Amino acid sequence: MTDLSAFPITKRWPAQHPDRIQLYSLATPNGVKVSIMLEETGLPYEGHWINIGKNETWEPEYLSLNPNGKIPAIIDPNGPGGKPFALFESGAILLYLAEKTGKFLPTDAAARYETIQWVFFQMAAIGPMFGQLGFFHKFAGKDFEDKRPFERYRAESQRLLGVLETRLAGRQWIMGDEYTIADISMLGWVRNLVGFYGAREIVKFDDLKHVPAWLERGLARPAVQRGVELPKAP
């Protein structure tokens, strides 16, 4: 049996199946990228629900795995060279799992880098901007008297949806006919924007044609339907 005792996080969240990938996460847009990917690839894993509302990511055991104190993070007991390997940052984990399994990342060099380009687009633009809009529209930021921050993030989120709309014209998925980690990286964020954040009307989502159809296709995938609900709260 694999020994993961060298990782302090396993003392706080013990591994019942140390031979499986250990996922430390929550069903947020960043978190579900990895749970969807794990469900899509069929890799055996064990999910650990991390309560960010109780600041569990700032406990020493979690910080030992991710010094930035964010979810998700993983430990792969069968990492490079057959040794246990820890990794944080959702985009990096998507790339790692794609290369580990040979799935959802094209092998052609040009297509591979184009896919990675769109993952970086999500990490650098979609995630930060949609997240800020959520803060200023739904959470504490909505009570700010100065509405300029809200309007900035609303306008930028609408613009980014326009970038996706243009990209998806004539395409089933971000990379065309092939579903990739580019799609996996964005599905949870677009779903959250129009659902949990309640921003559908203010970003004029229903004026779009290709993005809503892409989102519907993505959410119809069984692995996505499972992944957006994982890990479950204890």
Phi and psi restraints in degrees (value plus and minus 20) as a CYANA .aco file:
   2 THR   PHI     -85.6   -45.6
   2 THR   PSI     116.9   156.9
   3 ASP   PHI    -120.4   -80.4
   3 ASP   PSI      93.6   133.6
   4 LEU   PHI    -126.9   -86.9
   4 LEU   PSI      -4.4    35.6
   5 SER   PHI     -86.1   -46.1
   5 SER   PSI     -36.2     3.8
   6 ALA   PHI     -90.5   -50.5
   6 ALA   PSI     -33.6     6.4
   7 PHE   PHI    -119.2   -79.2
   7 PHE   PSI      90.7   130.7
   8 PRO   PHI     -76.6   -36.6
   8 PRO   PSI     -47.4    -7.4
   9 ILE   PHI     -81.7   -41.7
   9 ILE   PSI     -47.0    -7.0
  10 THR   PHI     -93.1   -53.1
  10 THR   PSI     -33.4     6.6
  11 LYS   PHI     -98.2   -58.2
  11 LYS   PSI     -52.2   -12.2
  12 ARG   PHI    -102.6   -62.6
  12 ARG   PSI     -59.1   -19.1
  13 TRP   PHI    -145.7  -105.7
  13 TRP   PSI      66.0   106.0
  14 PRO   PHI     -81.4   -41.4
  14 PRO   PSI     123.3   163.3
  15 ALA   PHI    -105.8   -65.8
  15 ALA   PSI      97.1   137.1
  16 GLN   PHI     -99.3   -59.3
  16 GLN   PSI     -45.0    -5.0
  17 HIS   PHI    -151.4  -111.4
  17 HIS   PSI      56.4    96.4
  18 PRO   PHI     -86.3   -46.3
  18 PRO   PSI     -30.1     9.9
  19 ASP   PHI    -104.4   -64.4
  19 ASP   PSI     -23.2    16.8
  20 ARG   PHI    -125.6   -85.6
  20 ARG   PSI     139.8   179.8
  21 ILE   PHI     -80.5   -40.5
  21 ILE   PSI     112.3   152.3
  22 GLN   PHI    -116.7   -76.7
  22 GLN   PSI     100.7   140.7
  23 LEU   PHI    -129.7   -89.7
  23 LEU   PSI     105.9   145.9
  24 TYR   PHI    -133.7   -93.7
  24 TYR   PSI      89.8   129.8
  25 SER   PHI    -182.1  -142.1
  25 SER   PSI    -192.7  -152.7
  26 LEU   PHI    -176.0  -136.0
  26 LEU   PSI     134.3   174.3
  27 ALA   PHI    -100.2   -60.2
  27 ALA   PSI      39.3    79.3
  28 THR   PHI    -119.3   -79.3
  28 THR   PSI     150.8   190.8
  29 PRO   PHI     -77.2   -37.2
  29 PRO   PSI     -56.3   -16.3
  30 ASN   PHI     -93.3   -53.3
  30 ASN   PSI     -62.1   -22.1
  31 GLY   PHI     -83.1   -43.1
  31 GLY   PSI     -61.9   -21.9
  32 VAL   PHI     -92.3   -52.3
  32 VAL   PSI     -35.2     4.8
  33 LYS   PHI     -75.2   -35.2
  33 LYS   PSI     -65.3   -25.3
  34 VAL   PHI     -98.0   -58.0
  34 VAL   PSI     -60.5   -20.5
  35 SER   PHI     -85.2   -45.2
  35 SER   PSI     -57.9   -17.9
  36 ILE   PHI     -82.9   -42.9
  36 ILE   PSI     -65.3   -25.3
  37 MET   PHI     -81.8   -41.8
  37 MET   PSI     -62.2   -22.2
  38 LEU   PHI     -84.9   -44.9
  38 LEU   PSI     -59.8   -19.8
  39 GLU   PHI     -87.4   -47.4
  39 GLU   PSI     -59.8   -19.8
  40 GLU   PHI     -86.3   -46.3
  40 GLU   PSI     -59.6   -19.6
  41 THR   PHI    -102.3   -62.3
  41 THR   PSI     -41.6    -1.6
  42 GLY   PHI      59.3    99.3
  42 GLY   PSI      -8.1    31.9
  43 LEU   PHI     -86.1   -46.1
  43 LEU   PSI     114.2   154.2
  44 PRO   PHI     -85.7   -45.7
  44 PRO   PSI     112.9   152.9
  45 TYR   PHI    -169.9  -129.9
  45 TYR   PSI     143.3   183.3
  46 GLU   PHI    -143.9  -103.9
  46 GLU   PSI     101.8   141.8
  47 GLY   PHI    -113.1   -73.1
  47 GLY   PSI     117.0   157.0
  48 HIS   PHI    -139.6   -99.6
  48 HIS   PSI      98.6   138.6
  49 TRP   PHI     -97.2   -57.2
  49 TRP   PSI     101.7   141.7
  50 ILE   PHI    -126.2   -86.2
  50 ILE   PSI     101.6   141.6
  51 ASN   PHI    -107.0   -67.0
  51 ASN   PSI      76.0   116.0
  52 ILE   PHI     -92.6   -52.6
  52 ILE   PSI     -42.0    -2.0
  53 GLY   PHI     -84.9   -44.9
  53 GLY   PSI     -45.8    -5.8
  54 LYS   PHI    -123.5   -83.5
  54 LYS   PSI      -2.5    37.5
  55 ASN   PHI      37.5    77.5
  55 ASN   PSI      15.5    55.5
  56 GLU   PHI     -86.9   -46.9
  56 GLU   PSI     -43.3    -3.3
  57 THR   PHI     -92.7   -52.7
  57 THR   PSI     -30.8     9.2
  58 TRP   PHI    -120.3   -80.3
  58 TRP   PSI     -15.6    24.4
  59 GLU   PHI     -95.0   -55.0
  59 GLU   PSI     129.6   169.6
  60 PRO   PHI     -74.6   -34.6
  60 PRO   PSI     -57.2   -17.2
  61 GLU   PHI     -84.2   -44.2
  61 GLU   PSI     -60.5   -20.5
  62 TYR   PHI     -91.9   -51.9
  62 TYR   PSI     -61.3   -21.3
  63 LEU   PHI     -83.3   -43.3
  63 LEU   PSI     -43.1    -3.1
  64 SER   PHI     -86.7   -46.7
  64 SER   PSI     -42.9    -2.9
  65 LEU   PHI    -116.3   -76.3
  65 LEU   PSI     -62.8   -22.8
  66 ASN   PHI    -151.1  -111.1
  66 ASN   PSI      81.8   121.8
  67 PRO   PHI     -85.3   -45.3
  67 PRO   PSI     -32.4     7.6
  68 ASN   PHI    -106.9   -66.9
  68 ASN   PSI     -26.1    13.9
  69 GLY   PHI      45.1    85.1
  69 GLY   PSI      16.2    56.2
  70 LYS   PHI    -145.6  -105.6
  70 LYS   PSI     135.7   175.7
  71 ILE   PHI    -117.4   -77.4
  71 ILE   PSI     135.8   175.8
  72 PRO   PHI    -114.3   -74.3
  72 PRO   PSI     149.5   189.5
  73 ALA   PHI    -168.3  -128.3
  73 ALA   PSI     138.1   178.1
  74 ILE   PHI    -156.4  -116.4
  74 ILE   PSI     139.1   179.1
  75 ILE   PHI    -144.2  -104.2
  75 ILE   PSI     103.3   143.3
  76 ASP   PHI    -121.1   -81.1
  76 ASP   PSI      93.6   133.6
  77 PRO   PHI     -86.2   -46.2
  77 PRO   PSI     -38.5     1.5
  78 ASN   PHI    -140.4  -100.4
  78 ASN   PSI      44.4    84.4
  79 GLY   PHI    -103.3   -63.3
  79 GLY   PSI    -183.6  -143.6
  80 PRO   PHI     -74.6   -34.6
  80 PRO   PSI     113.1   153.1
  81 GLY   PHI      53.7    93.7
  81 GLY   PSI      -8.4    31.6
  82 GLY   PHI      56.3    96.3
  82 GLY   PSI      -8.5    31.5
  83 LYS   PHI    -124.3   -84.3
  83 LYS   PSI     131.5   171.5
  84 PRO   PHI     -77.1   -37.1
  84 PRO   PSI     119.8   159.8
  85 PHE   PHI    -161.5  -121.5
  85 PHE   PSI     109.2   149.2
  86 ALA   PHI    -126.1   -86.1
  86 ALA   PSI     126.2   166.2
  87 LEU   PHI    -172.1  -132.1
  87 LEU   PSI     119.5   159.5
  88 PHE   PHI    -146.7  -106.7
  88 PHE   PSI     156.0   196.0
  89 GLU   PHI      58.8    98.8
  89 GLU   PSI      96.1   136.1
  90 SER   PHI     -80.0   -40.0
  90 SER   PSI     -59.0   -19.0
  91 GLY   PHI     -85.6   -45.6
  91 GLY   PSI     -61.2   -21.2
  92 ALA   PHI     -84.5   -44.5
  92 ALA   PSI     -58.1   -18.1
  93 ILE   PHI     -86.8   -46.8
  93 ILE   PSI     -60.1   -20.1
  94 LEU   PHI     -78.8   -38.8
  94 LEU   PSI     -66.7   -26.7
  95 LEU   PHI     -82.1   -42.1
  95 LEU   PSI     -63.5   -23.5
  96 TYR   PHI     -81.1   -41.1
  96 TYR   PSI     -67.9   -27.9
  97 LEU   PHI     -88.2   -48.2
  97 LEU   PSI     -54.3   -14.3
  98 ALA   PHI     -84.0   -44.0
  98 ALA   PSI     -63.8   -23.8
  99 GLU   PHI     -93.2   -53.2
  99 GLU   PSI     -52.3   -12.3
 100 LYS   PHI     -85.0   -45.0
 100 LYS   PSI     -58.7   -18.7
 101 THR   PHI    -120.1   -80.1
 101 THR   PSI     -36.8     3.2
 102 GLY   PHI      52.0    92.0
 102 GLY   PSI       6.3    46.3
 103 LYS   PHI    -143.7  -103.7
 103 LYS   PSI     126.2   166.2
 104 PHE   PHI      45.5    85.5
 104 PHE   PSI       2.0    42.0
 105 LEU   PHI    -165.9  -125.9
 105 LEU   PSI      97.1   137.1
 106 PRO   PHI     -77.0   -37.0
 106 PRO   PSI     129.3   169.3
 107 THR   PHI    -106.2   -66.2
 107 THR   PSI     -47.0    -7.0
 108 ASP   PHI     -80.9   -40.9
 108 ASP   PSI     111.0   151.0
 109 ALA   PHI     -79.0   -39.0
 109 ALA   PSI     -66.1   -26.1
 110 ALA   PHI     -84.1   -44.1
 110 ALA   PSI     -66.1   -26.1
 111 ALA   PHI     -86.1   -46.1
 111 ALA   PSI     -54.1   -14.1
 112 ARG   PHI     -82.1   -42.1
 112 ARG   PSI     -68.6   -28.6
 113 TYR   PHI     -90.3   -50.3
 113 TYR   PSI     -51.1   -11.1
 114 GLU   PHI     -84.9   -44.9
 114 GLU   PSI     -60.0   -20.0
 115 THR   PHI     -83.1   -43.1
 115 THR   PSI     -66.8   -26.8
 116 ILE   PHI     -80.4   -40.4
 116 ILE   PSI     -57.1   -17.1
 117 GLN   PHI     -75.0   -35.0
 117 GLN   PSI     -64.7   -24.7
 118 TRP   PHI     -93.4   -53.4
 118 TRP   PSI     -50.1   -10.1
 119 VAL   PHI     -84.0   -44.0
 119 VAL   PSI     -63.1   -23.1
 120 PHE   PHI     -85.1   -45.1
 120 PHE   PSI     -54.9   -14.9
 121 PHE   PHI     -79.0   -39.0
 121 PHE   PSI     -63.1   -23.1
 122 GLN   PHI     -83.6   -43.6
 122 GLN   PSI     -66.7   -26.7
 123 MET   PHI     -85.4   -45.4
 123 MET   PSI     -59.0   -19.0
 124 ALA   PHI    -107.3   -67.3
 124 ALA   PSI     -46.2    -6.2
 125 ALA   PHI    -144.5  -104.5
 125 ALA   PSI     -82.1   -42.1
 126 ILE   PHI     -76.0   -36.0
 126 ILE   PSI     -71.9   -31.9
 127 GLY   PHI     -82.8   -42.8
 127 GLY   PSI     -76.2   -36.2
 128 PRO   PHI     -80.7   -40.7
 128 PRO   PSI     -62.0   -22.0
 129 MET   PHI     -92.5   -52.5
 129 MET   PSI     -64.7   -24.7
 130 PHE   PHI     -84.0   -44.0
 130 PHE   PSI     -58.8   -18.8
 131 GLY   PHI     -83.6   -43.6
 131 GLY   PSI     -61.3   -21.3
 132 GLN   PHI     -87.2   -47.2
 132 GLN   PSI     -58.2   -18.2
 133 LEU   PHI     -82.8   -42.8
 133 LEU   PSI     -61.0   -21.0
 134 GLY   PHI     -78.4   -38.4
 134 GLY   PSI     -61.7   -21.7
 135 PHE   PHI     -82.9   -42.9
 135 PHE   PSI     -65.9   -25.9
 136 PHE   PHI    -102.1   -62.1
 136 PHE   PSI     -35.9     4.1
 137 HIS   PHI    -118.7   -78.7
 137 HIS   PSI     -58.4   -18.4
 138 LYS   PHI    -132.0   -92.0
 138 LYS   PSI     -55.1   -15.1
 139 PHE   PHI    -120.9   -80.9
 139 PHE   PSI    -171.6  -131.6
 140 ALA   PHI     -77.3   -37.3
 140 ALA   PSI     -50.8   -10.8
 141 GLY   PHI     -83.1   -43.1
 141 GLY   PSI     -40.0     0.0
 142 LYS   PHI     -86.4   -46.4
 142 LYS   PSI     -39.0     1.0
 143 ASP   PHI    -110.1   -70.1
 143 ASP   PSI     -21.4    18.6
 144 PHE   PHI     -88.8   -48.8
 144 PHE   PSI     113.8   153.8
 145 GLU   PHI     -88.7   -48.7
 145 GLU   PSI     -57.7   -17.7
 146 ASP   PHI     -95.6   -55.6
 146 ASP   PSI      92.9   132.9
 147 LYS   PHI    -112.9   -72.9
 147 LYS   PSI     -15.7    24.3
 148 ARG   PHI     -83.9   -43.9
 148 ARG   PSI     -61.6   -21.6
 149 PRO   PHI     -80.4   -40.4
 149 PRO   PSI     -64.2   -24.2
 150 PHE   PHI     -77.6   -37.6
 150 PHE   PSI     -66.9   -26.9
 151 GLU   PHI     -86.2   -46.2
 151 GLU   PSI     -56.0   -16.0
 152 ARG   PHI     -80.3   -40.3
 152 ARG   PSI     -69.2   -29.2
 153 TYR   PHI     -94.1   -54.1
 153 TYR   PSI     -49.9    -9.9
 154 ARG   PHI     -84.9   -44.9
 154 ARG   PSI     -68.1   -28.1
 155 ALA   PHI     -84.7   -44.7
 155 ALA   PSI     -60.4   -20.4
 156 GLU   PHI     -89.6   -49.6
 156 GLU   PSI     -58.0   -18.0
 157 SER   PHI     -84.3   -44.3
 157 SER   PSI     -60.6   -20.6
 158 GLN   PHI     -84.2   -44.2
 158 GLN   PSI     -60.1   -20.1
 159 ARG   PHI     -83.5   -43.5
 159 ARG   PSI     -63.3   -23.3
 160 LEU   PHI     -84.8   -44.8
 160 LEU   PSI     -56.8   -16.8
 161 LEU   PHI     -81.2   -41.2
 161 LEU   PSI     -54.9   -14.9
 162 GLY   PHI     -85.5   -45.5
 162 GLY   PSI     -56.0   -16.0
 163 VAL   PHI     -82.0   -42.0
 163 VAL   PSI     -65.4   -25.4
 164 LEU   PHI     -84.4   -44.4
 164 LEU   PSI     -59.1   -19.1
 165 GLU   PHI     -80.3   -40.3
 165 GLU   PSI     -63.7   -23.7
 166 THR   PHI     -86.0   -46.0
 166 THR   PSI     -62.9   -22.9
 167 ARG   PHI     -83.1   -43.1
 167 ARG   PSI     -57.4   -17.4
 168 LEU   PHI    -104.1   -64.1
 168 LEU   PSI     -26.7    13.3
 169 ALA   PHI     -81.4   -41.4
 169 ALA   PSI     100.1   140.1
 170 GLY   PHI      58.4    98.4
 170 GLY   PSI     -11.6    28.4
 171 ARG   PHI    -146.1  -106.1
 171 ARG   PSI     124.2   164.2
 172 GLN   PHI     -96.5   -56.5
 172 GLN   PSI     -59.6   -19.6
 173 TRP   PHI    -152.3  -112.3
 173 TRP   PSI     152.1   192.1
 174 ILE   PHI     -74.3   -34.3
 174 ILE   PSI     -57.5   -17.5
 175 MET   PHI    -120.7   -80.7
 175 MET   PSI      -2.4    37.6
 176 GLY   PHI      83.3   123.3
 176 GLY   PSI    -141.4  -101.4
 177 ASP   PHI    -101.9   -61.9
 177 ASP   PSI     -33.1     6.9
 178 GLU   PHI    -122.5   -82.5
 178 GLU   PSI     100.7   140.7
 179 TYR   PHI     -94.3   -54.3
 179 TYR   PSI     108.6   148.6
 180 THR   PHI    -156.8  -116.8
 180 THR   PSI    -199.0  -159.0
 181 ILE   PHI     -84.1   -44.1
 181 ILE   PSI     -37.8     2.2
 182 ALA   PHI     -83.2   -43.2
 182 ALA   PSI     -64.9   -24.9
 183 ASP   PHI     -86.1   -46.1
 183 ASP   PSI     -65.3   -25.3
 184 ILE   PHI     -78.4   -38.4
 184 ILE   PSI     -56.8   -16.8
 185 SER   PHI     -87.1   -47.1
 185 SER   PSI     -47.9    -7.9
 186 MET   PHI    -124.7   -84.7
 186 MET   PSI     -43.7    -3.7
 187 LEU   PHI     -76.0   -36.0
 187 LEU   PSI     -66.0   -26.0
 188 GLY   PHI     -84.5   -44.5
 188 GLY   PSI     -54.7   -14.7
 189 TRP   PHI     -91.2   -51.2
 189 TRP   PSI     -63.9   -23.9
 190 VAL   PHI     -87.8   -47.8
 190 VAL   PSI     -61.0   -21.0
 191 ARG   PHI     -76.7   -36.7
 191 ARG   PSI     -65.3   -25.3
 192 ASN   PHI     -86.7   -46.7
 192 ASN   PSI     -59.3   -19.3
 193 LEU   PHI     -78.5   -38.5
 193 LEU   PSI     -67.6   -27.6
 194 VAL   PHI    -109.2   -69.2
 194 VAL   PSI     -34.5     5.5
 195 GLY   PHI    -122.8   -82.8
 195 GLY   PSI    -107.3   -67.3
 196 PHE   PHI     -78.4   -38.4
 196 PHE   PSI     -60.6   -20.6
 197 TYR   PHI     -98.0   -58.0
 197 TYR   PSI     -35.6     4.4
 198 GLY   PHI      44.7    84.7
 198 GLY   PSI      12.9    52.9
 199 ALA   PHI    -121.9   -81.9
 199 ALA   PSI      -8.3    31.7
 200 ARG   PHI     -73.5   -33.5
 200 ARG   PSI     -68.9   -28.9
 201 GLU   PHI     -93.2   -53.2
 201 GLU   PSI     -60.2   -20.2
 202 ILE   PHI     -93.1   -53.1
 202 ILE   PSI     -40.2    -0.2
 203 VAL   PHI    -120.9   -80.9
 203 VAL   PSI     -14.0    26.0
 204 LYS   PHI      36.3    76.3
 204 LYS   PSI      26.1    66.1
 205 PHE   PHI     -80.9   -40.9
 205 PHE   PSI     -57.3   -17.3
 206 ASP   PHI     -97.2   -57.2
 206 ASP   PSI     -24.6    15.4
 207 ASP   PHI    -100.5   -60.5
 207 ASP   PSI     -33.7     6.3
 208 LEU   PHI    -105.1   -65.1
 208 LEU   PSI     138.7   178.7
 209 LYS   PHI    -134.5   -94.5
 209 LYS   PSI     -69.5   -29.5
 210 HIS   PHI    -102.0   -62.0
 210 HIS   PSI     -57.0   -17.0
 211 VAL   PHI     -85.9   -45.9
 211 VAL   PSI     -67.3   -27.3
 212 PRO   PHI     -79.9   -39.9
 212 PRO   PSI     -57.9   -17.9
 213 ALA   PHI     -87.5   -47.5
 213 ALA   PSI     -59.9   -19.9
 214 TRP   PHI     -82.5   -42.5
 214 TRP   PSI     -64.0   -24.0
 215 LEU   PHI     -82.2   -42.2
 215 LEU   PSI     -62.4   -22.4
 216 GLU   PHI     -82.6   -42.6
 216 GLU   PSI     -63.0   -23.0
 217 ARG   PHI     -81.5   -41.5
 217 ARG   PSI     -64.0   -24.0
 218 GLY   PHI     -84.9   -44.9
 218 GLY   PSI     -64.7   -24.7
 219 LEU   PHI     -91.1   -51.1
 219 LEU   PSI     -33.5     6.5
 220 ALA   PHI    -101.0   -61.0
 220 ALA   PSI     -33.2     6.8
 221 ARG   PHI     -92.4   -52.4
 221 ARG   PSI     108.8   148.8
 222 PRO   PHI     -75.4   -35.4
 222 PRO   PSI     -60.1   -20.1
 223 ALA   PHI     -85.2   -45.2
 223 ALA   PSI     -54.9   -14.9
 224 VAL   PHI     -88.7   -48.7
 224 VAL   PSI     -63.4   -23.4
 225 GLN   PHI     -79.2   -39.2
 225 GLN   PSI     -57.3   -17.3
 226 ARG   PHI     -93.9   -53.9
 226 ARG   PSI     -64.8   -24.8
 227 GLY   PHI     -83.5   -43.5
 227 GLY   PSI     -54.5   -14.5
 228 VAL   PHI     -91.8   -51.8
 228 VAL   PSI     -28.4    11.6
 229 GLU   PHI    -126.6   -86.6
 229 GLU   PSI     -15.2    24.8
 230 LEU   PHI    -140.0  -100.0
 230 LEU   PSI     131.4   171.4
 231 PRO   PHI     -95.1   -55.1
 231 PRO   PSI     135.8   175.8
 232 LYS   PHI     -97.8   -57.8
 232 LYS   PSI     126.5   166.5
 233 ALA   PHI     -86.2   -46.2
 233 ALA   PSI     122.8   162.8
